Amino acid sequence: MSIHKSYFSKNDTLIYNSSTNTGRNPIVELFFGNVENVISPVGYSRFIFDLDLEDLQTKVENGEISTGCSYNLTHKLKMTNTSFFDKELLNDTWSNGRRRATSFDLVLYRIPKTSGDTGDPQTWDEGVGYDYYAGNAQGATTTVSVKDAVETDKSYSARPVNWFKRTTVNNWSYNGIYDNTNQTTGNTGINYSALTIVDVQHFEFGNEDIEFDMTNEINDILTGATTGTTGWGISFVPKVENISGMTENYSVGFFSRHTQTFYEPFLETDYNDLIQDDRNTFYERRNNKLYLYSFRYGNPQNFDDLPLVDILDSAGNPVQGLTGLTTCQIQNGVYEVNVSGLTATTLPCIYYDVWNGISIDGVQLNNVENQFVVNPLSDLYQIGMEDNEPSIYGFDFYGIKQDEKILNTDIRKVNVVLKKAYTTKEVLTHVDSYYRIYVREGTTEVQVQDWTPINRTHSGYYFIFDTQDKIPNEYFVDIKVITDREVNTYKRELKFQIVNKK
């Protein structure tokens, strides 16, 4: 299993009834309520963003990210809460006097077209603003008492995008994108009830991170079922935005794409490309998986069509019920077949898997014949009067060197040699092993990839590490092995740095 990260291409916070632009601010501040300070926004705010999905789309199309084995892609939007790191900030106020919001719902929705689902896409520009000020343009309800300071502040901008305008010459079809009272009629605007709601998330304490499920939304974009999308918005639900008579202002903050920290927001795509090759550990009467690996000049090579597989016995005769087996593509250039229920009167015994129907670039190739040994099912279990002792393991890595500096343009295959500790030769062929990748912020471990099974082939173990969607930093790899009811974690077995290419 692997992950791919897609980052924001632009973002901005729209402030109710204000021309202020905050597209370059490192913090997304969503707020509601009343603020008497005239240089602070009054009302509520909405956050909009767009995603750069080009790399994800390319990898899906060329098979680097494969859905061929019926494992659906899942997509989750992740944004880090600025209050997450300090529980003392709960029920406290920000430096600007706003109280930290608790017990609320945020909604994720698609930016609508000019007339709902059938109009023209509403394209927009991020803008160059940074500071939060209440403007006095285009019907804003407040005025700025420090006008001279605003006019000379280069970090303040009233250029689009803002509450009213999406570009210099184009307005939103409705100010703030939609009407949260559902009172617009005809073609005068878009009601909240007409939005495409992607997900809703509840925040009990207000320090939770954003984790919106965008699986169906992104998959529809990748397949072409949804077109013309120009981004998404995040807002408090209308019942919260419309609360009246409040004497305080409540807010929640998240890191934006312009943060100078490690916590840049992203879309995390999870996909199952796990290889668990049973060629060396094939047991009778079980579901076993076999794989065919295809390369050209050392690079993975996809076939024109999925091959078929015939299972032959030791005499070369087809096994009844195990011919014409369908395959699927699990990784770029890697094909998987499930073989179930195979048995024989005499075991162990050699069998053959013949892969046919192989063509590349329109050229039909010869069948590929491999062999495997079928072992008796009893060999899979250790049954007797002796208790099995947990093992201690050692690891060797190649593909990434210890403390290596890696350019963020590389894709590395990291081979993992698992062996019994204090030995040099006893390499293990079938171990439940996992890896985890993270960075460190002081004593805090910030997860980059959660525990993921390590690929197992007939010749060893490996995982793929793509640096292209990772933020430059120092990374650590932990290894976990499960044996005899014990879960042993081996900390910081590998350490390396990702650096920018100049």
Order of alpha helices (4+ residues) and beta strands (2+ residues): beta-beta-beta-alpha-beta-beta-beta-alpha-beta-beta-alpha-beta-alpha-beta-beta-beta-beta-beta-beta-beta-beta-beta-beta-beta-beta-beta-beta-beta-beta-beta-beta-beta-beta-beta-beta-beta
